[in-house]
């Protein structure tokens, strides 16, 4: 089972700008929790604070069972497409300390193969990274997050570059991972997808606008991008 995540009184100031102001949220073990809100509202900053990548104040607690591994999928993968790096080289760089050009170590081969297969990338191990489509790169990012096997998966809007087939692969995998008991914390802008796949949500616009079960917290106004609209009945 994945961890429970508790965030209390999270504050973030960059320069003179107050990015996050007293943000509280809770993600339950083995559930999909989506962070939603307007552009520039602090969704990605919230994730980066949880990952320890930004100088915040407040309390962030993880209640782990055994496996304390986090898989992280960012929005995009930035790299020089002319670098002579294959898919297997990339996967090797994420799981081993020996140089990737020595090849993928045997102890990781099955795990890497299974991760690539789950993302529809089987048979592309020797492809150069620069030859992959945008959607294939995003699926590769998801694959690397699965090795070694995580109990917590954090996603920062990774589906932007995906086509319909890639979107289907991602959604099916999210459901599989949830069924395996993993906790999933997901910044998402697709309200239809949020409504179908998430158990709970937190609406962030510098502060927490609403927080609670998706079924009762996601309003029609929010589904249409108005996050400060009709909040009647929403647990804030």
C-alpha positions, 0 to 999 in steps of 0.5 A: 500500500502506498503512503498517506500524505499530509500537508499542513500550513504549506507556504512558499514565497519566491522573491516578493511573490507569495506563491502558496499561502497556508495550503493544507491537503491530504492524500489517502493511501492507495487513492488517486488525489488530483491537484487542480486549479487555474494556471499560475495558481501554484499546483506544480509548486505544491508538488515541488514542495512535497518533493523537497525541491523548493524552500517552503515552510510548513509540515509535510508528512509521509506515512510509509508502510515498507516501500519508500520509493517515489516515482515522478513524471514531469510535464516534459523531458528536455534533452538534446535530441542529437545525443546518442542515447537509446531508450535502454541507455536512458532507463539505465541512467535512472536505475544504476550507478555504472555508466549507461554506455556499459549497458543495462545491468542484468539485475534490472533487465526484467524490470525495465522490460516490463515497465516499457511493455506496460507503456507500449514501448516494447521493441523500442529499447534500441531506438535513439531518444531523438527519434521518439515522438512527443507521446513516446517520450512521455510514455518513456518518462512514465516507464522510468518512474516505475523502476524501481517499483514505487509505492507513491507516484507523482505526476505533473500534467504528463499527458499534454503531448499524448495522442488518443492512443497514448492517453488510453495507455496512461489512463489504463495504467493509472487504474492498474497502479491504483488497484495495486495499492499505490498512492497517486498524487496528480496535477491535472488540468483535464476536468473530465479525466479528473472526474472519472479517475480521481478519488479526491481533489484539492483546488489550489489558487495560491490558497486551498479553495476546496478539498474533498471527495471528487464526487462532492467537491468537483462542481460544474463551474470547476469542470468549465474552468471556473475554480472560484465559481459555485462552491456550494456544498464544497468542503473547503 
